[in-house]
Amino acid sequence: MCGIAAVHSPHQDLGTERAGTSADVPAVVEDMLARLAHRGPDDSGTRTVGDHTWLGHRRLSIVDLDGGHQPLGGADAGDDWSLVCNGEIYNYRALRAEMPAGAFGSSSDSAAALAVLRTDGPQGLHRLRGMWALCAATPGGRFVAARDAVGIKPLYWARTDTASYFASELRAFPPEVQPRAEIFPPGHWWSPQDGLHRFAQAVPAPARRAEATYRSAAPREAAEKATFESVADSVRRHLMADVEVGVFLSGGLDSGVVAAVAAEEYARQGRTLKTFSVGTADSPDLLAARETAAFLGTDHHEAVLDAEAAREVLDDVVTCVESFDASLIRSAVPNWFLSALASRHVKVVLTGEGADELFAGYGYYHERHTAPEDLDTELRRTVAALHGLNLQRCDRVTMAHGLEARVPFLDHDVMAHAMSLPAHMKALEDDGMEKGHLRRAFTGRLPEHLLWRRKEQFGTGSGAESLLSPLWSSRITDEEFAAAVGGDGAPELRSKEELGYYRTFRQALPGVRPEAVLTRFATV
C-alpha cells in the first residue's frame, strides 16, 4: 500500500535526473508527493524518465521490505519501463513462474506489473490479480496509467493543455489543476498515443460450474461447500505479507467470516490473529465483535467512540475521505478511530467489504429486483459503484494512519464464483434474513446466534449515527439549508448533515468539482 503521483508533459521538459536526485523537477510535482506522505511513511522515491515524465512514490513496506523501493525498473540504458505502483498483486508468484526470468528485477509483488509491461505491454494488464493502480514510462516517451478492475485502489487524473497529472488522492493535485481532476476509471489503461482502453469488467464472468451438480439431490450443499472454499482460499491469499496482518471485526457476518478463516490460518502457523473493533460503549457491534473474538481466540483490541472526540475529528475525516456523502462520513468516523488503533499494532488489516454486494445482503435487492436477471444486473452495478463509496472510505481512512486495508470478498475468483450461483440461492430466508447461503457456508465457524445476527449498517451498529446526525440540526437552520441547496451550485444535498460535510469538503478541496467525485449508491 502506497501513494503514487505522476506527471506526463510531452510539451515541456521536466528535467533530467542527476545523480539519483530530482533537483530539476519543478517544485509543483514534488509538492504532489509531499501531500501523499501519510500513505507511505516508510520510504519515498522519485524519477524523471526521459524529458517529459516524472514519477513519484510514497511507500508503506508490506512485501519485500528491503528490495521494494520504487520507482522500479529503468535499470539499463535502453527503452525500459520505470514504474510506480500502489497496492498488492496477489498472483505475483504465479506470474514469476510463467514469465521470463529477467522480467521482474526484484521480489516485490509490484514487480509483476513491471514484468507484464516489459513482456506484453499494457495489453497484458488483465493478467494481474489484486488491488492496484500504477503509472509507468520509458525514456523514449511511452507512458501508461492503469487501475484494477474494481477500483479497490484509488487513482485520479487531470489533463490540461500541457500535461496529464495522476495521483492517489485529490488533495495531491496543485490547486490550479484541481478543477480538471476526476476519477480514473477502474479496469482501464491509458496512454497518450492510444487513449483510454478497458481491459476488464468490475465483476468477471461467472465461473463455470457443474450444472449437473447444482441439479443433483443436494445442490445447496455443493454450492455452500464451493462458497466456503472460494472465500477461505481468498482470505488465506490476502494474508500474504512480510509483516503482521490483522482483521477489522465489526461484529457482523462478513468480517466474522474473514476473521474465522484468518484466525484458523494463523493458529496453524502457531500465531495469534489480532482483531480490532469500534463502537460506543455497549453498542451492538462492539459487544458482538467482543464475543466473536473470544470464540475465535484472537488478540482483540477495542476503540470506544466518544461524542466529543468524534466531533473533533469530523473535519479531518471529511478532508481525508474526500467526499461529503453523509452515510460515507458516518461510517468513516468510527473507522478513523479503528484505523488509529490498528495502526499501533499491525500494518495490514482485512475487511468484509463487498460481501453484501455479491451475496445480496441489502433488503432492497429482494424488494425491487425479484427477477433473477434483474438481481444479477443490480449486483454487478453496485459492485462497480463501490470504488466511489465504501472502497473510497476504506482506503482513505486507513491510509490516513499508514495502514493497508485488503478486501478478500472482492477477489477475482470469489466474484466469479458468487456470480455463478443461481439467484434463488441468494434469496431471503423464510424469516426475511439476508445472505442465508453465505451464513450456511460457514456453519460452525462462528457462534450460531452471531452467524445469524441480523444486519446493521456500520454507522448505526457502532453508534456513530446517533452521535453525528443530531449535531447539524443545532448548527444549520431550515432556511440556511434551503438556501444552500437552491444556490451556489451545491449538488444533491440531502440533509443538513450533508451540507455541513459539503462545506468542509469545499474548504479542503476548493478547486475540485463536487460532481466529479460524488457517487450515489442509488437503490432504484
C-alpha positions in Angstrom: 0.0 0.0 0.0 1.4 3.3 -1.0 0.8 6.6 -2.7 1.7 7.5 -6.2 1.9 10.6 -8.3 3.0 11.2 -11.9 3.1 14.0 -14.5 3.4 13.4 -18.2 4.1 16.5 -20.2 5.1 16.0 -23.9 5.2 19.7 -24.5 7.6 20.7 -21.7 11.0 19.5 -20.4 10.7 18.2 -16.8 14.4 18.0 -16.5 16.8 15.1 -16.3 17.5 13.0 -13.2 21.0 13.8 -11.9 22.9 11.5 -9.6 19.8 9.9 -8.2 18.1 13.2 -7.3 15.2 15.0 -8.8 16.5 18.5 -8.4 15.4 19.6 -11.8 11.8 18.6 -11.4 9.5 21.6 -10.9 8.6 22.1 -7.3 4.9 21.7 -8.1 5.3 18.0 -8.8 7.4 17.4 -5.7 4.7 19.0 -3.7 2.2 16.5 -5.1 4.2 13.7 -3.5 4.7 15.5 -0.2 0.9 15.8 0.1 0.7 12.0 0.0 3.3 11.4 2.8 0.7 9.8 5.1 0.2 7.0 2.6 3.8 5.9 2.7 5.7 6.7 5.9 8.5 4.1 5.3 10.1 5.4 2.1 9.9 7.7 -0.9 11.3 7.8 -4.3 11.1 9.9 -7.5 12.4 9.7 -11.0 12.3 11.8 -14.1 12.0 9.4 -17.1 13.3 10.9 -20.3 12.5 14.5 -20.7 8.7 14.5 -20.2 7.6 12.2 -17.4 8.0 12.4 -13.6 7.1 9.5 -11.3 6.8 9.8 -7.5 6.2 7.1 -4.9 5.5 7.0 -1.1 5.9 3.5 0.4 4.3 1.6 3.2 6.5 -1.5 3.3 4.5 -4.8 3.2 6.2 -7.2 0.8 10.0 -7.4 0.1 10.8 -4.9 2.9 14.4 -4.4 1.8 14.1 -4.6 -2.0 10.8 -3.0 -2.8 12.0 0.6 -3.2 10.2 2.4 -6.1 10.2 3.6 -8.8 11.0 0.1 -10.1 12.8 -0.7 -13.4 14.7 1.6 -15.6 17.9 -0.3 -14.8 19.5 -0.3 -18.2 20.2 2.4 -20.8 17.6 1.0 -23.2 13.9 1.9 -23.5 13.0 0.2 -20.3 9.9 0.9 -18.2 10.1 2.7 -14.9 7.0 2.1 -12.7 5.3 3.3 -9.5 2.5 1.1 -8.2 0.1 1.4 -5.3 -1.5 -1.8 -3.9 -0.9 -5.5 -3.8 -0.7 -8.1 -6.7 -1.6 -11.4 -5.1 -0.7 -13.7 -8.1 2.9 -12.3 -8.5 4.4 -15.7 -7.6 2.4 -17.4 -10.3 3.3 -14.8 -12.8 7.0 -15.1 -11.9 6.8 -18.8 -12.8 5.2 -18.0 -16.2 7.3 -15.1 -17.4 11.0 -14.7 -18.5 13.4 -14.8 -15.6 14.8 -11.3 -16.1 11.4 -9.6 -16.4 10.9 -9.0 -12.7 14.1 -7.5 -11.3 13.0 -7.6 -7.6 11.0 -9.8 -5.2 8.3 -7.1 -4.8 4.8 -8.0 -5.8 4.7 -4.7 -7.8 7.4 -6.1 -10.0 4.8 -8.3 -11.5 3.2 -5.2 -13.1 6.6 -4.2 -14.4 7.2 -7.6 -15.8 3.8 -7.6 -17.6 4.6 -4.2 -19.2 8.1 -5.4 -20.3 6.7 -8.6 -21.8 3.2 -7.8 -23.0 2.8 -4.0 -22.8 -0.4 -2.6 -21.3 -2.4 -5.2 -23.2 -1.2 -7.7 -20.6 -2.5 -5.9 -17.5 -5.6 -8.2 -17.4 -3.2 -10.8 -16.0 -2.8 -9.0 -12.7 -4.9 -10.2 -9.8 -5.2 -7.9 -6.8 -5.8 -4.3 -5.9 -3.5 -1.8 -7.7 -3.0 1.5 -9.5 0.1 2.3 -11.5 1.9 4.8 -13.7 4.9 3.8 -15.9 7.0 5.5 -18.5 10.0 4.8 -20.7 12.9 7.2 -21.7 11.6 7.1 -25.3 8.3 8.8 -24.4 5.9 5.9 -23.8 3.6 6.4 -20.8 0.7 4.3 -19.3 -1.6 4.7 -16.3 -3.9 2.0 -15.2 -6.2 0.9 -12.3 -7.5 -2.5 -11.1 -10.9 -3.7 -12.4 -12.9 -2.9 -9.3 -11.1 0.2 -8.4 -10.1 -1.0 -4.9 -7.1 1.2 -5.1 -7.7 4.9 -5.9 -6.4 6.9 -8.9 -7.3 10.3 -10.1 -6.2 12.2 -13.2 -6.3 15.8 -14.5 -5.5 16.8 -18.1 -4.5 20.3 -19.0 -3.3 21.8 -22.3 0.3 21.0 -21.5 0.3 18.0 -19.1 -1.5 15.0 -17.7 -1.4 14.6 -13.9 -2.1 11.5 -11.8 -2.3 10.9 -8.1 -3.7 8.6 -5.4 -5.7 11.3 -3.8 -7.3 14.6 -4.9 -5.5 16.6 -2.3 -2.2 15.9 -4.1 -3.1 17.9 -7.2 -1.9 21.5 -7.5 -4.7 24.0 -6.7 -4.7 25.3 -10.3 -5.2 21.7 -11.6 -7.9 20.6 -9.2 -10.8 21.9 -11.3 -9.8 19.4 -14.0 -9.4 16.4 -11.6 -11.7 13.4 -12.0 -11.8 9.7 -11.2 -9.6 7.5 -13.3 -12.0 4.7 -14.4 -11.3 1.3 -12.9 -10.4 -1.6 -15.3 -8.9 0.8 -17.8 -5.4 1.8 -19.0 -4.5 5.0 -20.8 -1.6 6.2 -22.9 -1.2 9.4 -24.8 -0.7 7.5 -28.0 -3.6 5.0 -27.7 -6.1 6.8 -25.5 -8.3 5.0 -22.9 -8.9 1.3 -23.1 -10.9 -1.1 -20.9 -9.1 -4.3 -20.1 -11.5 -5.8 -17.5 -15.0 -5.5 -16.2 -15.5 -4.9 -12.5 -17.3 -8.2 -12.0 -15.8 -11.1 -14.0 -17.9 -13.5 -16.0 -19.4 -16.3 -13.8 -17.1 -19.2 -13.1 -18.0 -22.4 -14.9 -19.9 -24.6 -12.6 -21.1 -28.2 -12.9 -24.7 -27.7 -13.8 -25.4 -31.3 -13.1 -24.1 -30.9 -9.5 -26.5 -28.0 -8.8 -29.4 -30.0 -10.2 -28.5 -33.0 -8.1 -30.2 -34.2 -4.9 -28.1 -31.8 -2.8 -27.3 -28.7 -4.9 -27.4 -26.4 -1.9 -24.8 -28.3 0.0 -22.5 -28.4 -3.0 -22.8 -24.7 -3.6 -22.2 -23.9 0.1 -19.1 -26.0 0.1 -17.8 -24.2 -3.0 -18.6 -20.8 -1.5 -16.7 -21.7 1.7 -13.7 -22.9 -0.3 -13.7 -19.9 -2.5 -13.9 -17.3 0.3 -11.4 -19.2 2.6 -8.9 -19.5 -0.2 -9.1 -15.8 -0.9 -8.7 -14.9 2.8 -5.6 -17.0 3.0 -4.1 -15.4 -0.1 -4.8 -11.9 1.3 -2.7 -12.8 4.4 0.3 -12.6 2.1 2.8 -10.1 3.7 6.2 -9.8 5.3 4.5 -8.0 8.2 1.7 -9.0 10.6 -1.9 -8.8 9.3 -5.0 -8.1 11.4 -8.8 -8.1 10.8 -11.4 -5.3 11.3 -14.1 -7.1 13.3 -17.4 -5.3 13.2 -19.5 -8.0 14.9 -21.4 -8.7 11.7 -21.3 -11.7 9.4 -18.8 -10.6 6.7 -15.9 -9.5 9.0 -16.6 -12.5 11.2 -16.2 -14.9 8.3 -12.9 -13.3 7.3 -11.7 -13.4 10.9 -12.7 -17.0 11.3 -10.6 -18.1 8.3 -7.6 -15.8 9.2 -7.6 -16.9 12.8 -7.6 -20.6 11.8 -4.7 -20.0 9.3 -2.7 -18.0 11.9 -3.3 -20.8 14.5 -2.0 -23.3 12.0 1.2 -21.3 11.8 1.5 -21.0 15.6 0.5 -17.4 15.6 -2.4 -15.4 17.2 -4.5 -13.2 15.0 -5.1 -9.6 16.1 -8.6 -8.2 15.7 -10.0 -4.7 16.1 -13.4 -3.3 16.7 -15.0 0.1 17.4 -18.3 1.5 18.8 -19.9 3.4 21.5 -19.8 1.8 24.9 -22.1 -1.3 24.9 -23.1 -0.7 21.3 -24.4 -3.8 19.5 -21.4 -4.1 17.2 -18.8 -3.7 19.9 -20.5 -6.4 22.1 -20.9 -8.8 19.1 -17.3 -8.3 18.0 -16.1 -9.0 21.5 -17.9 -12.3 21.6 -16.7 -13.3 18.2 -13.1 -12.6 19.1 -13.4 -14.6 22.3 -14.9 -17.5 20.3 -12.0 -17.4 17.8 -9.3 -16.8 20.4 -7.9 -13.7 18.8 -5.8 -10.9 20.4 -8.7 -8.4 20.5 -8.5 -4.6 20.8 -11.3 -2.1 21.0 -11.7 1.6 20.4 -14.7 3.2 22.3 -16.4 6.1 20.5 -16.7 9.3 22.4 -19.1 12.0 21.2 -16.8 14.9 21.7 -13.8 13.1 20.2 -15.9 12.2 17.2 -17.0 15.7 16.6 -13.4 17.0 16.9 -12.2 14.8 14.1 -15.1 15.4 11.7 -13.3 18.0 9.6 -10.2 15.7 9.4 -12.4 12.8 8.3 -14.2 14.7 5.6 -10.9 16.0 4.3 -9.4 12.5 4.4 -12.3 10.7 2.7 -12.6 13.5 0.0 -16.4 13.2 0.0 -19.4 14.8 1.6 -21.8 11.8 1.3 -23.4 11.6 4.8 -23.6 7.8 5.0 -20.0 7.5 4.0 -18.8 10.0 6.6 -20.9 8.4 9.3 -19.1 5.1 8.7 -15.8 6.8 8.2 -15.8 8.4 11.7 -15.7 5.1 13.6 -13.2 3.8 11.0 -11.0 6.7 11.8 -10.6 5.7 15.4 -10.4 2.0 14.4 -7.6 2.6 12.0 -5.7 4.7 14.5 -6.0 1.8 17.0 -5.0 -0.9 14.5 -2.0 1.1 13.1 -0.4 0.8 16.5 -0.3 -3.0 16.3 -0.2 -4.0 12.6 0.4 -2.6 9.1 -2.3 -4.5 7.3 -5.9 -5.4 8.0 -8.5 -7.5 6.2 -12.1 -6.2 6.0 -15.5 -7.7 4.9 -16.3 -5.1 2.2 -18.1 -6.5 -0.9 -19.9 -9.4 0.7 -23.3 -7.6 0.7 -23.0 -6.7 -3.0 -22.0 -10.2 -4.1 -24.4 -12.2 -1.9 -27.4 -9.8 -2.0 -27.1 -8.5 1.6 -29.3 -5.4 1.2 -33.1 -5.6 1.6 -33.9 -3.6 -1.5 -32.2 -6.2 -3.7 -35.0 -8.5 -2.9 -37.8 -5.9 -2.8 -37.1 -4.3 -6.2 -35.2 -6.9 -8.2 -37.1 -10.1 -7.9 -36.4 -11.5 -11.4 -33.1 -13.4 -11.4 -31.6 -11.5 -14.3 -32.6 -8.2 -12.7 -30.9 -9.2 -9.4 -27.7 -10.2 -11.2 -27.6 -6.9 -13.1 -28.1 -4.9 -9.9 -25.4 -6.8 -8.0 -23.0 -6.1 -10.9 -24.0 -2.4 -10.8 -23.4 -2.0 -7.1 -20.0 -3.7 -7.2 -19.0 -1.4 -10.0 -20.0 1.6 -7.9 -18.0 0.6 -4.8 -14.9 2.4 -5.9 -16.5 5.7 -5.2 -18.2 4.6 -2.0 -17.2 2.0 0.6 -13.9 1.3 -1.0 -13.0 5.1 -1.1 -13.8 5.3 2.6 -11.9 2.1 3.4 -8.8 3.1 1.6 -8.7 6.8 2.6 -9.3 6.4 6.3 -6.8 3.5 6.8 -4.1 5.2 4.7 -4.5 8.4 6.8 -3.0 6.3 9.5 -0.4 4.4 7.4 -2.4 1.2 7.4 -3.2 -1.1 4.5 -6.8 -2.4 4.1 -7.5 -5.6 2.0 -10.8 -6.9 0.8 -10.9 -10.7 0.3 -14.5 -10.8 -0.9 -13.6 -8.7 -3.9 -11.1 -11.2 -5.1 -11.5 -12.1 -8.8 -12.2 -15.8 -8.1 -14.7 -15.0 -5.3 -16.6 -12.6 -7.5 -16.7 -15.1 -10.4 -17.9 -17.8 -8.1 -20.6 -15.6 -6.4 -22.0 -14.6 -9.8 -22.2 -18.2 -10.8 -24.6 -19.0 -8.0 -28.3 -19.2 -9.1 -30.3 -16.2 -8.0 -32.6 -18.4 -5.8 -29.6 -19.3 -3.6 -29.3 -15.6 -2.7 -33.0 -15.2 -1.9 -34.2 -14.2 1.6 -34.8 -16.8 4.2 -38.4 -17.5 5.3 -37.9 -15.2 8.2 -36.5 -12.4 5.9 -32.9 -13.0 6.8 -30.4 -12.0 4.1 -27.3 -13.9 3.0 -28.5 -17.2 4.2 -26.3 -19.0 1.6 -23.1 -17.4 3.0 -24.2 -18.0 6.6 -24.8 -21.7 6.0 -21.5 -22.0 4.1 -19.7 -21.0 7.4 -21.8 -23.0 9.8 -19.6 -24.0 12.8 -17.0 -21.3 12.1 -18.9 -18.7 14.3 -21.3 -19.0 17.2 -24.8 -19.8 15.8 -26.5 -16.7 17.1 -23.8 -14.5 15.7 -23.7 -16.3 12.4 -27.4 -15.5 12.1 -27.3 -12.0 13.6 -29.4 -9.5 11.6 -27.5 -6.9 9.6 -27.0 -3.4 10.8 -25.4 -0.6 8.9 -21.9 0.1 10.4 -22.8 3.7 11.2 -25.8 2.5 13.1 -24.4 -0.6 14.8 -21.3 1.2 16.0 -23.4 4.1 17.4 -21.8 6.7 15.1 -25.1 7.8 13.5 -26.6 8.7 16.9 -23.6 10.8 17.7 -23.3 12.7 14.4 -26.8 13.2 12.9 -28.2 15.5 15.6 -25.2 17.7 15.5 -26.2 19.6 12.4 -29.8 20.3 13.5 -28.4 22.8 16.0 -25.8 24.2 13.7 -27.8 24.8 10.4 -31.3 26.3 10.2 -34.0 25.2 7.8 -33.7 28.5 5.9 -29.9 28.1 5.6 -30.3 24.6 4.3 -33.0 25.6 1.7 -30.8 28.5 0.5 -27.7 26.3 0.2 -29.5 23.6 -1.7 -31.0 26.1 -4.1 -27.9 28.0 -4.9 -24.1 28.1 -5.2 -24.1 25.0 -7.3 -24.4 22.7 -4.4 -25.2 19.2 -5.8 -27.8 16.9 -4.5 -27.5 17.8 -0.8 -30.0 15.6 1.1 -29.7 16.8 4.7 -28.3 19.5 7.0 -25.7 16.9 8.0 -24.6 16.6 4.4 -24.5 20.4 4.0 -22.1 20.5 6.9 -19.8 18.0 5.3 -20.1 19.7 2.0 -18.8 23.0 3.4 -15.7 21.2 4.9 -15.2 19.5 1.6 -15.2 22.8 -0.2 -12.7 24.3 2.2 -10.3 21.4 1.9 -10.6 21.0 -1.9 -11.7 24.4 -3.2 -10.9 23.6 -6.8 -12.4 20.1 -7.1 -15.7 19.9 -8.8 -18.2 18.1 -6.5 -19.9 16.4 -9.3 -16.6 14.9 -10.4 -16.3 12.8 -7.2 -19.8 12.3 -5.8 -21.1 8.7 -6.3 -24.6 7.9 -5.1 -25.4 4.3 -4.2 -28.9 4.5 -5.8 -31.3 1.8 -4.7 -33.8 2.1 -7.5 
